[in-house]
Amino acid sequence: MPSSIAGPTTGRIMRNAVTALAIAWSMRVIGLLSVFVLARMLAPRDFGVMALAMSAAALVDVFAALGLRQALLRIPQPDRAHYDTAWTIQVMLLTFLAILLASLAPLASWFYHEPALAAVIVVLASRFVFYGVVNIGTIDFDRHLQLGRDLHLRIAVRLGTFATTVGAAVVLRNYWALVIGAVVQALLHAVGSYVVHPFRPRFSLAKRAELLGVSLWMFLSSASHTMFREIEQLVAGRIASMQVVGFYSVTKGLSSIFTEEIATALNRVTFVITARDGRTLSEQPERLSVMLGSYAMIAALFGLGLASTAGDACVVLLGPQWAGAAPYLRFVGPGAACFAVYKLVISTLQACGEARQGAYLSMSGALFLVGAVTLTAMAGGDALGIARAGAWSTATLLVTGLVYLAIKSRTSALAMLLSVGRPFTAGLVMFVAVSSIPDVISLPLAQLTIEAACGAAVFFVGNAALWWASGQPAGAEAKLFQLLAAGVARSFGRPSDERA
């Protein structure tokens, strides 16, 4: 394996950021198309069964999140032994977890009083085996910022999965179509990883001490993130019907497509750049402000945008039978937006060599969310109350994470909070404005178009006004206006003063 790479130029960083966005938007379009089609072919209960099965699998999958890929990225000059060791641990661990998950299937079926869960979970366990044998050499796409090659793999896998799932839904018309699609996705990813990368791993544990020592804290953070994503559905599944769990699951997935998936794609670039930079947090306050503000603008726009248009968005994107999901989307959307930025806080700590602190923060946050959701259910709250508790808890954790990051980077906590707070405040203004728009058109698609256009305008004007009122500090808004000014200058044939 190549031992080192040169530092990335600004142009290369921008190109890979664009590629990462292309990946995110491509996945988003295919994901939305999948939701759009399948939601009209299957009932909410089918999605509820699948959601509980996937949540049960996710609890087992927690133990697979050793952070081996992140550990490899942080090693300056990994050799073949590092890659072989990472792959061997990956195969051994995920094969064991497949067996464990299959053995727990009857227990999950009993706990949720749903006989269908047992067989579904056993079949889903095969996904662990397929993901276990995935070619570890594809980590080079991140290490060398060759995200275009990864784009081809991800699109091919997603398209193949989409075609298989829709075909199965046409024939079966029940939750087994979703199960088949999930298994095929894992299989295609495993096969495709060997097609797109020439590395052929071999069994070895030579570097196990080095890799596991680095990745322990990554594991704890990843495990905490899994609990973040699944705890609300797991608790809701115990107290609500499969239809309600379906509403919850699909709104979580829809919100994730618009917020977390885009942020995760961008974070692939920022993690590598930050890890390779070698500077401490205190040496890069402006970069932190730009990154956090940029992610917040994307997450707040889409997360709160979905919440403000929930009624029409559910009908247009999912179909009339999903109108009951709208109340959940009003809380799940903002919660997903906060979680997307919160993940960047944790990732930044990891990339800067503060993985232990990131793990502590993640674990504390997960325990806080588990407590809030569990207490809500024990107090007699329904699924909507759980969604509300989840949204407020995640917002609280985001604020806590930003303050902690400010302390670690020795910068102003107020400035850090404002860099993220401006987009979210603009998002709240957008929510109020869009929610006030009367239903003047009976056609949901036309009404949604009006709401989306008005909401976007209010968001960008509001964010710009807040930035101006804050004294035009350096950050995401300043960088955005700088890029816009450079674009206008080029359009009129004038040289720009933009600097990377």
Disulfide bonds with the S-S distance in Angstrom:
none
